[in-house]
Amino acid sequence: MGILSRKATCNTHGQDSSYFLGWEEYEKNPYHEVKNPNGIIQMGLAENQLSFNLIESWLAKNPEAANFDREGQSIFRELALFQDYHGLPSFKNAMADFMSENRGNRVSFDPKKLVLTAGATSANETLMFCLADPGEAFLLPTPYYPGFDRDLKWRTGVEIVPIQCTSANGFRITKSALEEAYKQAQMLNLKVKGVLITNPSNPLGTTTTRTELNRLLDFVSRKNIHLISDEIYSGTVFTSHGFISVMEVLKEKKLENTDVSKRVHIVYSLSKDLGLPGFRVGVIYSNDDIVVAAATKMSSFGLISSQTQYLLSALLSDKNFTKNYLKENQIRLKNRHDKLVSGLEAVGIECLKSNAGLFCWVDMRHLLRSNTFEAEIELWKKIVYEVKLNISPGSSCHCNEPG
């Protein structure tokens, strides 16, 4: 073993979590309605494929964007050579505008404070490198996205301490849960550098309330730590009033340009709202110039290809398209969500009331043989191997209640 690095031989990537194991089973035996009707149906992957036809029809009408033409002239050479880690200015401007539009234009974003990264995975890891040293900690409310164990910890050496939320109040973040997690970190001799939330929540599909955002801002102000709001699902909110960005609350509290605002950072991506995870488009937005400068340098290790930036700057600059897309995608998500929830309800399975995201948080406690995580995994295996559905058990998201 001495020949390889500790990183190569350690097992902290989280690949053996049941979240990833379900994927592996699916890949061995994927469902196909004709070729493999008894295969496993993939329901453990947050992919938005509902509105591809809208993007496809835009591409058909705007072939010059995909053919790398600008006003009838080929810009192939320009794109083939472009390698500036600050990104194409036209793309950053379009991205900043789209992020504002996604938030009902209640806040605006400055393209100079935007760092482009190869997906939100890269954005979250880069922020860890910028905000914490190995052995320091971030607090995350449970249940949380299983991939965070890999994204936030594996290469950075940063630790995660859970903020224990419970089903009793619909998994809302309370003041006591925040203080408890902070104490827990101190007992483990971990210096807390910040809190990371997903809003809308992955995996709950709920939006963070104004009360919770105020509570979080008060907490990070008092403790003098950072707040990262991963808002990758901001365009998937299918209730008319739902999503409040942390940037809106900063504005309401007149905290813009204060010390606190420099410690609030947003992560965003086009993987969920536009359904483009294969394009690898993520962003970090920060009011701290030093964070922006450091993250920009780090982005050399995960740039977005220039042809992707060019194509998407054309797509996102088309305001008719973005307006129609956001509206239509939300309608389709709501229909799909309602169908799933009412179908489950018909067979006596309840879901957490949710208004966003690409998930359903399902309550199967009444189907467990006993109130234990062993019983949860037993039920989960039945669902994967016998029912042939890949879904994720709550324990893979660090939920502390089985079922």
VENVENLIN-V232834 format. One record per residue. RES is the residue in one letter. PSI is psi in whole degrees, 0 to 359 (NA if undefined). Layout:
# VENVENLIN-V232834
res=RES psi=PSI
res=RES psi=PSI
This chain:
# VENVENLIN-V232834
res=M psi=335
res=G psi=344
res=I psi=330
res=L psi=165
res=S psi=163
res=R psi=324
res=K psi=319
res=A psi=331
res=T psi=354
res=C psi=165
res=N psi=42
res=T psi=12
res=H psi=334
res=G psi=9
res=Q psi=338
res=D psi=13
res=S psi=152
res=S psi=337
res=Y psi=314
res=F psi=329
res=L psi=322
res=G psi=321
res=W psi=315
res=E psi=316
res=E psi=318
res=Y psi=315
res=E psi=329
res=K psi=332
res=N psi=63
res=P psi=139
res=Y psi=139
res=H psi=131
res=E psi=333
res=V psi=306
res=K psi=328
res=N psi=69
res=P psi=344
res=N psi=13
res=G psi=180
res=I psi=134
res=I psi=129
res=Q psi=108
res=M psi=15
res=G psi=24
res=L psi=123
res=A psi=77
res=E psi=133
res=N psi=103
res=Q psi=12
res=L psi=337
res=S psi=23
res=F psi=324
res=N psi=333
res=L psi=319
res=I psi=319
res=E psi=320
res=S psi=327
res=W psi=316
res=L psi=320
res=A psi=324
res=K psi=342
res=N psi=59
res=P psi=336
res=E psi=331
res=A psi=316
res=A psi=338
res=N psi=7
res=F psi=44
res=D psi=143
res=R psi=119
res=E psi=48
res=G psi=357
res=Q psi=139
res=S psi=133
res=I psi=26
res=F psi=311
res=R psi=318
res=E psi=313
res=L psi=324
res=A psi=331
res=L psi=341
res=F psi=126
res=Q psi=29
res=D psi=127
res=Y psi=357
res=H psi=346
res=G psi=164
res=L psi=124
res=P psi=321
res=S psi=325
res=F psi=318
res=K psi=321
res=N psi=315
res=A psi=322
res=M psi=315
res=A psi=318
res=D psi=317
res=F psi=322
res=M psi=323
res=S psi=315
res=E psi=320
res=N psi=337
res=R psi=30
res=G psi=24
res=N psi=27
res=R psi=342
res=V psi=155
res=S psi=154
res=F psi=138
res=D psi=117
res=P psi=336
res=K psi=342
res=K psi=11
res=L psi=131
res=V psi=129
res=L psi=137
res=T psi=162
res=A psi=77
res=G psi=167
res=A psi=333
res=T psi=310
res=S psi=322
res=A psi=314
res=N psi=318
res=E psi=318
res=T psi=319
res=L psi=322
res=M psi=314
res=F psi=326
res=C psi=329
res=L psi=341
res=A psi=152
res=D psi=159
res=P psi=137
res=G psi=354
res=E psi=169
res=A psi=153
res=F psi=144
res=L psi=132
res=L psi=129
res=P psi=140
res=T psi=153
res=P psi=149
res=Y psi=163
res=Y psi=122
res=P psi=331
res=G psi=343
res=F psi=330
res=D psi=327
res=R psi=308
res=D psi=319
res=L psi=334
res=K psi=323
res=W psi=307
res=R psi=341
res=T psi=335
res=G psi=11
res=V psi=146
res=E psi=154
res=I psi=130
res=V psi=123
res=P psi=140
res=I psi=112
res=Q psi=107
res=C psi=153
res=T psi=163
res=S psi=341
res=A psi=324
res=N psi=28
res=G psi=30
res=F psi=34
res=R psi=151
res=I psi=119
res=T psi=161
res=K psi=319
res=S psi=324
res=A psi=323
res=L psi=312
res=E psi=321
res=E psi=314
res=A psi=321
res=Y psi=317
res=K psi=315
res=Q psi=316
res=A psi=318
res=Q psi=320
res=M psi=329
res=L psi=9
res=N psi=36
res=L psi=130
res=K psi=124
res=V psi=124
res=K psi=344
res=G psi=180
res=V psi=139
res=L psi=128
res=I psi=155
res=T psi=123
res=N psi=113
res=P psi=155
res=S psi=132
res=N psi=113
res=P psi=8
res=L psi=332
res=G psi=24
res=T psi=154
res=T psi=146
res=T psi=135
res=T psi=162
res=R psi=321
res=T psi=314
res=E psi=319
res=L psi=319
res=N psi=318
res=R psi=316
res=L psi=317
res=L psi=321
res=D psi=316
res=F psi=310
res=V psi=331
res=S psi=310
res=R psi=318
res=K psi=354
res=N psi=47
res=I psi=179
res=H psi=159
res=L psi=121
res=I psi=126
res=S psi=110
res=D psi=106
res=E psi=36
res=I psi=337
res=Y psi=18
res=S psi=333
res=G psi=5
res=T psi=11
res=V psi=121
res=F psi=17
res=T psi=151
res=S psi=318
res=H psi=117
res=G psi=303
res=F psi=126
res=I psi=118
res=S psi=150
res=V psi=331
res=M psi=328
res=E psi=320
res=V psi=323
res=L psi=318
res=K psi=314
res=E psi=320
res=K psi=5
res=K psi=42
res=L psi=5
res=E psi=146
res=N psi=22
res=T psi=175
res=D psi=320
res=V psi=317
res=S psi=333
res=K psi=344
res=R psi=13
res=V psi=127
res=H psi=145
res=I psi=141
res=V psi=138
res=Y psi=167
res=S psi=162
res=L psi=8
res=S psi=327
res=K psi=310
res=D psi=315
res=L psi=357
res=G psi=40
res=L psi=50
res=P psi=332
res=G psi=344
res=F psi=344
res=R psi=64
res=V psi=108
res=G psi=162
res=V psi=151
res=I psi=135
res=Y psi=125
res=S psi=145
res=N psi=1
res=D psi=114
res=D psi=324
res=I psi=319
res=V psi=315
res=V psi=316
res=A psi=316
res=A psi=316
res=A psi=324
res=T psi=317
res=K psi=317
res=M psi=335
res=S psi=348
res=S psi=331
res=F psi=359
res=G psi=68
res=L psi=157
res=I psi=130
res=S psi=147
res=S psi=330
res=Q psi=328
res=T psi=315
res=Q psi=318
res=Y psi=312
res=L psi=313
res=L psi=334
res=S psi=326
res=A psi=315
res=L psi=311
res=L psi=340
res=S psi=347
res=D psi=95
res=K psi=329
res=N psi=318
res=F psi=307
res=T psi=319
res=K psi=312
res=N psi=318
res=Y psi=308
res=L psi=318
res=K psi=310
res=E psi=319
res=N psi=321
res=Q psi=321
res=I psi=315
res=R psi=320
res=L psi=317
res=K psi=316
res=N psi=315
res=R psi=318
res=H psi=313
res=D psi=322
res=K psi=314
res=L psi=312
res=V psi=316
res=S psi=327
res=G psi=317
res=L psi=319
res=E psi=321
res=A psi=333
res=V psi=20
res=G psi=23
res=I psi=121
res=E psi=156
res=C psi=155
res=L psi=136
res=K psi=118
res=S psi=164
res=N psi=15
res=A psi=176
res=G psi=187
res=L psi=29
res=F psi=170
res=C psi=130
res=W psi=107
res=V psi=136
res=D psi=107
res=M psi=25
res=R psi=326
res=H psi=350
res=L psi=357
res=L psi=144
res=R psi=324
res=S psi=165
res=N psi=63
res=T psi=162
res=F psi=332
res=E psi=315
res=A psi=325
res=E psi=314
res=I psi=324
res=E psi=313
res=L psi=317
res=W psi=317
res=K psi=320
res=K psi=315
res=I psi=318
res=V psi=310
res=Y psi=326
res=E psi=311
res=V psi=336
res=K psi=46
res=L psi=127
res=N psi=111
res=I psi=170
res=S psi=130
res=P psi=151
res=G psi=325
res=S psi=331
res=S psi=340
res=C psi=14
res=H psi=29
res=C psi=138
res=N psi=13
res=E psi=123
res=P psi=146
res=G psi=NA
